[in-house]
Amino acid sequence: MENTYKLTEQGYQKLKAELETLKEVDRKQNLEALKEARAQGDLSENAEYDAARDEQARIESRIKEIENILKHSEIIASSNNSKVVSIGKTVMIKFPEQKIEREFTIVGHLEANPLQGKISNESPIGRALIGRKKGQTIQYKAETGAEITVEIIDIK
């Protein structure tokens, strides 16, 4: 059984755009680079040809990967029920011990980027937040093994 990839509409469209660029721009540029390298003659010692072949393999591999993800993806519709944390929601949480507040958007693991405030629904904190409500205080075990307490301040 294939995996189902959970994506927000934004994440799905971003992958579609990357796929289009790979097929329409990168692939064509790579074919030109291969033609130019072949025109230089002896391919056995042609570093430009080897680099172009490696790039071709990378492009084709990424195209296959994205096509597979899009084929097996499930777009997570952000429900209007903002009372419960779910994928696609933005959650303001407070870490009482550190006295700091952070805002995170819960996304599927393919879109996760903690530096951009996007956390995976499969991460320890993501799993702990899913299904919870504003005002709840929850504890979860971080990947480091530490017990962390957070309070949900707001859900958008």
Buried (B, 14 or more C-beta within 10 A) or exposed (E): EEEEBBBBEBBBEBBEEBBEEBBEEBBEEBEEBBEEBEEEEEEEEBEBBEEBBEBBEEBEEBBEEBBEBBEEBEBBEBEEEBEBBBBBBBBBBBEEEEEEEBEBBBBBBBBBEEEEEBBBBEBBBBEBBBEBEBEEEBEBEEEEEEEBEBBBBBBE
